[in-house]
Amino acid sequence: MRNMAEQVASFKDVAERMKEQMDKLDPAERAEIEEASRILRKTRAANGRTTLPVTVIQHQERGA
């Protein structure tokens, strides 16, 4: 459970840093990135993918 909480905290940190970087952009650059994001979301949705691809690695328990 601790590992899950650490992962959630890590994702929140990354999201916060990304938001801070976006806030520093000039309006034209920010608009370009937001438009690209909209296009990517539409393309994923059209292909039946509404979420980002995530690789799940399952570790075998030791001694199993």
N, C-alpha and C positions, 0 to 999 in steps of 0.2 A: 504494500500500500504506500509506503514511503517513496518508493521509486516512482509510482504514478503521480504522487503529489509533486515530486521534483520535476518530472517531465512537464506537468501542467505549468509549473512556475517558469520553467525554461521557455515554453511556448509563449507565455505571457510576456516575458522579457523581450523575446524576439519581436513580437507584435508591437510592443511599445517602442522599441528602437526603430522599427520600420515607420511607425506613425511619426516619430520625431524627425526622421529623414524626409518624409513626405512634407511635413510642415515647413521644412527649410527650403523647399524648392520654390522657384518662382512660379506664378500662376500658369504660365504657358506649359512649362515642363510637367507640372502636376496634372494639368488637363490631358496631356498626351498619355501619361501613365494610366490615368483613370479610364481613358478611352480604350487603351490596349487591354486593360483588365476586363472591361465590358465585352470586348470582342472575344477574348479567351473564354469567358464564362458562357457566352452564346454558343461558341464552337463546341465546347465540352457538352453543353446541354443538348445540342443538335445531334451529337454522337452518343447520347445516352449516358454521358459522364457528367454528373453534377458536383462531384467532389474531386479533390486532388488525388492523384495516385499516391498511395502510401504502401511501402513495403513492410510487411510484418515478418519479423524473424522470430521463430519460436526456438527457444533453447531447450535441449533435453535436460532433464534433471540428472544430476550426477548419481551414478550408481543404478540408473534405470536401464 
